[in-house]
Amino acid sequence: MAGAMLASVGTRQDVAVSTNDDEDMCAKDARIVELEAERDAMKPWATLGRGCLIESRVNGCGDVDGVTLQDAAIDLGLLEYVTVDKPCGTDGDCQCADYYGPDEWPAQCLRLSARGKEMP
């Protein structure tokens, strides 16, 4: 009878360990998914940085032309054009008020896209 009790206790412990192992794996799997999503969100930014580095080395000047940077960010989906009827304000995301004159509205405003705002 004592052997049966020990076997029963051993089985309960095995189940507890197995449950903890399953919970640990679920937590690890969730963390892997989280890290992969963060990595995927950073890919366009890394591509943009790599392109700027290459551009700065190719032209021999050590700097990057603003248009080149802007075009690359648009191509990567980090910036987008938005049509606005009036200056957007001074929230740091828009500078159209400084760029367009009073008779040039509506205008195309270049802003961070939803993807651009995802940067961790």
Secondary structure, DSSP 8 states (H G I E B T S, - for coil): -HHHHHHHHHHHHHHHHHHHHHHHHHHHHHHHHHHHHHHHHHHHHHHHHHHHHHHHHHSSSS---HHHHHHHHHHTTSEEEEEESS---SSSS--HHHHS-TT--SEEEEEE-HHHHT--
